[in-house]
Amino acid sequence: MHMIYQTRYSFFHPSPGWRSEASKEKKALFDSKRLARREYFFEKVTLRSLADQTDQDFVLNVLASEDMPKKYKTRLTDLCKDSLGERAHVIFGAAEAPPRVHFRNYRWEYHAKDPWSCQIVLDDDDALAMDFNEKLKVEAFGVKNMRARGEKFGCISFANGLTALFRDGKLELHRLTKPAINLGLAIVAPSKTKYNLFDISHNNVPRDRPTRVIYSQSPYYIRSLHDDNDSRGRYQDDAVSAEELDGMIQYFPLLKDLIAEWNGAEPAPIKPAAAPRTKTATRKKPAKTLTAE
């Protein structure tokens, strides 16, 4: 089964629903300062999390706009290849076709030989825990082999993760529990299928599609909130304390560098990692917000 991560990167297309101002106007979308900031999060967060995966059996399909300035096209392609080598494939698509069409055409052209694929949504500033692909692959085979009669596909969502709040020159981490969050949302289906997770409301996936939602005591993703978000900046007021950081770094090694860069202090020494658990988490009282030492 092919594991295909699908990421939109400054792709211009008029889509339904809430959109940031930058996504509505090409001049703002391709502003050099904005593209530099997006590149920072894509490299330091998204690509780094994929490079850290314990199971490297996957590909990344990045969709960017054909109207992106040439030098940024080159930078994006080089960045992906430097991080993931041949596992990264960048598409520069026309705005006339929606993302689902570009991702579908790529899948049909390059991955149709394998009867089944797992398509995973990953935004260009978010991250996945280092064991995400390993765990998801197990669940994906389960969905494929245990479908109810008449079901042609199935969706998977890991509900527990973190919000990385980049504001006022500081980085704060908050716990986040959200079923069917777009981050890491996956669909297991035949490789030649038309089914995908783009241009639909991810919040309605469990209602409209056969879906397995997985709750865990370990975080499986990081959602980044910053000044250039293309989605609404909401987060839960359940901050991760400084004493708990080493446990989070076990799942997201990239946090060590980010915390040092944003908060000007090295995190606590990393303790030996415990095996991830999949039982429903017990709700803890909100901890103090992370601040620099």
SULBEL-V57959 format. One record per pair of residues at least 4 apart in sequence whose ideal C-beta (glycine too) atoms are under 8 Angstrom apart, sorted by sequence separation. I is the first residue (numbers start at 0). J is the second residue. If there is no record, write none. Layout:
BEGIN
<<I & J> <I & J>>
END
This chain:
BEGIN
<<14 & 18> <18 & 22> <19 & 23> <20 & 24> <23 & 27> <24 & 28> <25 & 29> <26 & 30> <29 & 33> <30 & 34> <31 & 35> <32 & 36> <33 & 37> <34 & 38> <35 & 39> <36 & 40> <37 & 41> <38 & 42> <39 & 43> <40 & 44> <41 & 45> <42 & 46> <43 & 47> <44 & 48> <45 & 49> <46 & 50> <47 & 51> <48 & 52> <63 & 67> <67 & 71> <68 & 72> <69 & 73> <70 & 74> <71 & 75> <72 & 76> <73 & 77> <74 & 78> <75 & 79> <76 & 80> <77 & 81> <78 & 82> <79 & 83> <80 & 84> <83 & 87> <92 & 96> <96 & 100> <97 & 101> <98 & 102> <99 & 103> <100 & 104> <101 & 105> <102 & 106> <103 & 107> <104 & 108> <105 & 109> <106 & 110> <107 & 111> <121 & 125> <127 & 131> <130 & 134> <131 & 135> <132 & 136> <133 & 137> <134 & 138> <135 & 139> <136 & 140> <137 & 141> <138 & 142> <139 & 143> <140 & 144> <141 & 145> <142 & 146> <146 & 150> <165 & 169> <180 & 184> <188 & 192> <199 & 203> <200 & 204> <203 & 207> <204 & 208> <215 & 219> <224 & 228> <228 & 232> <239 & 243> <240 & 244> <243 & 247> <244 & 248> <245 & 249> <247 & 251> <248 & 252> <253 & 257> <254 & 258> <255 & 259> <256 & 260> <257 & 261> <258 & 262> <259 & 263> <18 & 23> <28 & 33> <29 & 34> <40 & 45> <41 & 46> <42 & 47> <52 & 57> <67 & 72> <80 & 85> <82 & 87> <96 & 101> <105 & 110> <106 & 111> <127 & 132> <146 & 151> <165 & 170> <166 & 171> <175 & 180> <179 & 184> <196 & 201> <199 & 204> <205 & 210> <223 & 228> <239 & 244> <259 & 264> <21 & 27> <22 & 28> <27 & 33> <92 & 98> <110 & 116> <121 & 127> <146 & 152> <164 & 170> <188 & 194> <204 & 210> <248 & 254> <258 & 264> <259 & 265> <20 & 27> <21 & 28> <80 & 87> <146 & 153> <163 & 170> <164 & 171> <205 & 212> <247 & 254> <248 & 255> <258 & 265> <259 & 266> <14 & 22> <49 & 57> <67 & 75> <79 & 87> <163 & 171> <164 & 172> <186 & 194> <196 & 204> <199 & 207> <224 & 232> <239 & 247> <258 & 266> <21 & 30> <63 & 72> <92 & 101> <163 & 172> <164 & 173> <186 & 195> <13 & 23> <49 & 59> <79 & 89> <106 & 116> <143 & 153> <162 & 172> <186 & 196> <224 & 234> <244 & 254> <255 & 265> <11 & 22> <90 & 101> <142 & 153> <161 & 172> <162 & 173> <185 & 196> <255 & 266> <21 & 33> <63 & 75> <106 & 118> <142 & 154> <161 & 173> <162 & 174> <184 & 196> <222 & 234> <254 & 266> <76 & 89> <142 & 155> <161 & 174> <162 & 175> <11 & 25> <61 & 75> <75 & 89> <160 & 174> <161 & 175> <244 & 258> <255 & 269> <90 & 105> <159 & 174> <160 & 175> <181 & 196> <102 & 118> <119 & 135> <139 & 155> <159 & 175> <160 & 176> <11 & 28> <88 & 105> <138 & 155> <159 & 176> <160 & 177> <184 & 201> <61 & 79> <117 & 135> <158 & 176> <248 & 266> <9 & 28> <72 & 91> <117 & 136> <158 & 177> <9 & 29> <59 & 79> <135 & 155> <158 & 178> <160 & 180> <181 & 201> <184 & 204> <249 & 269> <88 & 109> <158 & 179> <180 & 201> <245 & 266> <248 & 269> <249 & 270> <117 & 139> <135 & 157> <156 & 178> <158 & 180> <160 & 182> <179 & 201> <186 & 208> <244 & 266> <245 & 267> <134 & 157> <156 & 179> <160 & 183> <179 & 202> <244 & 267> <245 & 268> <249 & 272> <59 & 83> <67 & 91> <156 & 180> <179 & 203> <245 & 269> <246 & 270> <249 & 273> <9 & 34> <154 & 179> <179 & 204> <241 & 266> <242 & 267> <245 & 270> <250 & 275> <61 & 87> <63 & 89> <65 & 91> <131 & 157> <157 & 183> <179 & 205> <241 & 267> <59 & 86> <61 & 88> <63 & 90> <64 & 91> <65 & 92> <156 & 183> <178 & 205> <262 & 289> <264 & 291> <9 & 37> <58 & 86> <59 & 87> <60 & 88> <61 & 89> <62 & 90> <63 & 91> <64 & 92> <65 & 93> <66 & 94> <115 & 143> <156 & 184> <262 & 290> <263 & 291> <264 & 292> <8 & 37> <57 & 86> <58 & 87> <59 & 88> <61 & 90> <63 & 92> <65 & 94> <155 & 184> <156 & 185> <218 & 247> <262 & 291> <58 & 88> <60 & 90> <62 & 92> <64 & 94> <154 & 184> <155 & 185> <221 & 251> <262 & 292> <55 & 86> <154 & 185> <155 & 186> <179 & 210> <219 & 250> <258 & 289> <46 & 78> <50 & 82> <128 & 160> <154 & 186> <155 & 187> <218 & 250> <8 & 41> <34 & 67> <38 & 71> <46 & 79> <49 & 82> <50 & 83> <153 & 186> <154 & 187> <179 & 212> <217 & 250> <218 & 251> <221 & 254> <34 & 68> <49 & 83> <152 & 186> <153 & 187> <178 & 212> <29 & 64> <47 & 82> <152 & 187> <153 & 188> <28 & 64> <38 & 74> <42 & 78> <46 & 82> <62 & 98> <152 & 188> <183 & 219> <29 & 66> <31 & 68> <34 & 71> <38 & 75> <41 & 78> <46 & 83> <126 & 163> <151 & 188> <152 & 189> <183 & 220> <29 & 67> <117 & 155> <151 & 189> <176 & 214> <182 & 220> <6 & 45> <25 & 64> <29 & 68> <62 & 101> <38 & 78> <42 & 82> <62 & 102> <152 & 192> <180 & 220> <182 & 222> <25 & 66> <151 & 192> <29 & 71> <60 & 102> <152 & 194> <154 & 196> <180 & 222> <151 & 194> <243 & 286> <143 & 187> <174 & 218> <4 & 49> <60 & 105> <142 & 187> <244 & 289> <60 & 106> <139 & 185> <237 & 283> <240 & 286> <241 & 287> <175 & 222> <238 & 285> <239 & 286> <240 & 287> <135 & 183> <139 & 187> <156 & 204> <237 & 285> <238 & 286> <241 & 289> <156 & 205> <236 & 285> <237 & 286> <238 & 287> <240 & 289> <241 & 290> <135 & 185> <154 & 204> <238 & 288> <239 & 289> <58 & 109> <154 & 205> <238 & 289> <241 & 292> <10 & 62> <58 & 110> <131 & 183> <4 & 57> <6 & 59> <8 & 61> <10 & 63> <11 & 64> <2 & 56> <3 & 57> <4 & 58> <6 & 60> <7 & 61> <8 & 62> <9 & 63> <10 & 64> <154 & 208> <156 & 210> <158 & 212> <2 & 57> <3 & 58> <4 & 59> <5 & 60> <6 & 61> <7 & 62> <8 & 63> <9 & 64> <11 & 66> <127 & 182> <153 & 208> <154 & 209> <155 & 210> <156 & 211> <158 & 213> <159 & 214> <2 & 58> <4 & 60> <6 & 62> <7 & 63> <127 & 183> <152 & 208> <153 & 209> <154 & 210> <155 & 211> <156 & 212> <157 & 213> <158 & 214> <159 & 215> <1 & 58> <3 & 60> <5 & 62> <125 & 182> <152 & 209> <153 & 210> <154 & 211> <156 & 213> <158 & 215> <159 & 216> <161 & 218> <9 & 67> <153 & 211> <155 & 213> <157 & 215> <159 & 217> <160 & 218> <163 & 221> <165 & 223> <166 & 224> <217 & 275> <122 & 181> <150 & 209> <159 & 218> <160 & 219> <161 & 220> <162 & 221> <163 & 222> <165 & 224> <166 & 225> <175 & 234> <176 & 235> <216 & 275> <217 & 276> <122 & 182> <159 & 219> <160 & 220> <161 & 221> <162 & 222> <163 & 223> <164 & 224> <165 & 225> <166 & 226> <175 & 235> <215 & 275> <216 & 276> <120 & 181> <121 & 182> <160 & 221> <161 & 222> <162 & 223> <163 & 224> <165 & 226> <173 & 234> <174 & 235> <215 & 276> <216 & 277> <9 & 71> <59 & 121> <61 & 123> <120 & 182> <121 & 183> <147 & 209> <157 & 219> <160 & 222> <162 & 224> <173 & 235> <175 & 237> <215 & 277> <216 & 278> <120 & 183> <146 & 209> <157 & 220> <173 & 236> <174 & 237> <214 & 277> <215 & 278> <216 & 279> <119 & 183> <120 & 184> <173 & 237> <174 & 238> <213 & 277> <214 & 278> <216 & 280> <119 & 184> <120 & 185> <173 & 238> <174 & 239> <214 & 279> <215 & 280> <216 & 281> <119 & 185> <172 & 238> <173 & 239> <214 & 280> <8 & 75> <118 & 185> <171 & 238> <172 & 239> <117 & 185> <118 & 186> <171 & 239> <117 & 186> <142 & 211> <117 & 187> <118 & 188> <141 & 211> <164 & 234> <116 & 187> <115 & 187> <116 & 188> <162 & 234> <172 & 244> <115 & 188> <116 & 189> <138 & 211> <162 & 235> <115 & 189> <116 & 190> <52 & 127> <57 & 132> <114 & 189> <115 & 190> <138 & 213> <172 & 247> <45 & 121> <53 & 129> <54 & 130> <56 & 132> <114 & 190> <120 & 196> <45 & 122> <52 & 129> <53 & 130> <55 & 132> <113 & 190> <118 & 195> <120 & 197> <45 & 123> <48 & 126> <49 & 127> <51 & 129> <52 & 130> <54 & 132> <112 & 190> <118 & 196> <161 & 239> <45 & 124> <47 & 126> <48 & 127> <52 & 131> <53 & 132> <54 & 133> <111 & 190> <44 & 124> <45 & 125> <48 & 128> <52 & 132> <53 & 133> <56 & 136> <110 & 190> <111 & 191> <13 & 94> <44 & 125> <45 & 126> <48 & 129> <52 & 133> <120 & 201> <10 & 92> <12 & 94> <41 & 123> <44 & 126> <54 & 136> <172 & 254> <11 & 94> <14 & 97> <40 & 123> <41 & 124> <48 & 131> <107 & 190> <10 & 94> <12 & 96> <14 & 98> <40 & 124> <106 & 190> <107 & 191> <12 & 97> <134 & 219> <12 & 98> <37 & 123> <161 & 247> <37 & 124> <170 & 257> <10 & 98> <131 & 219> <170 & 258> <128 & 217> <131 & 220> <103 & 193> <128 & 218> <161 & 251> <7 & 98> <128 & 219> <170 & 261> <103 & 195> <127 & 219> <128 & 220> <169 & 261> <170 & 262> <5 & 98> <102 & 195> <127 & 220> <168 & 261> <169 & 262> <126 & 220> <127 & 221> <163 & 257> <102 & 197> <125 & 220> <126 & 221> <99 & 195> <125 & 221> <165 & 261> <5 & 102> <125 & 222> <126 & 223> <99 & 197> <125 & 223> <98 & 197> <99 & 198> <124 & 223> <97 & 197> <98 & 198> <97 & 198> <124 & 225> <3 & 106> <124 & 227> <124 & 228> <176 & 280> <3 & 110> <122 & 229> <122 & 230> <1 & 110> <1 & 113> <0 & 113> <3 & 116> <5 & 118> <1 & 115> <2 & 116> <3 & 117> <5 & 119> <9 & 123> <0 & 115> <1 & 116> <2 & 117> <3 & 118> <4 & 119> <5 & 120> <6 & 121> <7 & 122> <8 & 123> <0 & 116> <1 & 117> <3 & 119> <5 & 121> <6 & 122> <7 & 123> <0 & 117> <2 & 119> <4 & 121> <6 & 123> <171 & 288> <172 & 289> <171 & 289> <44 & 163> <170 & 289> <130 & 250> <129 & 250> <159 & 280> <169 & 290> <128 & 250> <129 & 251> <169 & 291> <128 & 251> <129 & 252> <126 & 251> <126 & 253> <2 & 132> <2 & 135> <2 & 136> <0 & 136> <2 & 139> <0 & 139> <0 & 140> <134 & 275> <0 & 143> <130 & 275> <128 & 275> <48 & 221> <44 & 221> <44 & 223> <15 & 198> <40 & 223> <14 & 198> <16 & 200> <40 & 225> <0 & 187> <40 & 227> <1 & 190> <36 & 225> <36 & 226> <37 & 227> <36 & 227> <5 & 197> <33 & 227> <51 & 251> <51 & 252> <51 & 253> <48 & 251> <48 & 253> <21 & 227> <47 & 253> <22 & 229> <19 & 227> <21 & 229> <19 & 228> <44 & 253> <19 & 229> <43 & 253> <18 & 229> <19 & 230> <17 & 230> <43 & 256> <44 & 257> <17 & 231> <43 & 257>>
END
